[in-house]
Amino acid sequence: MKTLQEFVALFAEQLDDTDANEITASTEFHNLDDWTSLTGLSVIAMIYEEFEVALKGDDVTTSITVEDLYNKVISKL
């Protein structure tokens, strides 16, 4: 199982114009200038590839921070 820090790094890789060092577990990702619905789909695909967990769009939209999203993934393992 990947740690929260590994998840944050994988999440940051999905953002094209945001410096990965700016992304932390407490980042409210919906507020990022780089966040779009396409980025959300990329994150869902990354989660499926890395964790074999199929998230729904609601799982992403109801998460506030990167850690919230990580916790949803872990709860579905």
Secondary structure in CASP SS format (residue, H / E / C, confidence):
PFRMAT SS
TARGET T0000
AUTHOR 0000-0000-0000
METHOD secondary structure of the structure
MODEL  1
M C 1.00
K C 1.00
T C 1.00
L H 1.00
Q H 1.00
E H 1.00
F H 1.00
V H 1.00
A H 1.00
L H 1.00
F H 1.00
A H 1.00
E H 1.00
Q C 1.00
L C 1.00
D C 1.00
D C 1.00
T C 1.00
D C 1.00
A H 1.00
N H 1.00
E H 1.00
I C 1.00
T C 1.00
A C 1.00
S C 1.00
T C 1.00
E E 1.00
F H 1.00
H H 1.00
N H 1.00
L C 1.00
D C 1.00
D C 1.00
W C 1.00
T C 1.00
S H 1.00
L H 1.00
T H 1.00
G H 1.00
L H 1.00
S H 1.00
V H 1.00
I H 1.00
A H 1.00
M H 1.00
I H 1.00
Y H 1.00
E H 1.00
E H 1.00
F H 1.00
E C 1.00
V C 1.00
A C 1.00
L C 1.00
K C 1.00
G H 1.00
D H 1.00
D H 1.00
V H 1.00
T H 1.00
T C 1.00
S C 1.00
I C 1.00
T E 1.00
V H 1.00
E H 1.00
D H 1.00
L H 1.00
Y H 1.00
N H 1.00
K H 1.00
V H 1.00
I H 1.00
S H 1.00
K C 1.00
L C 1.00
END
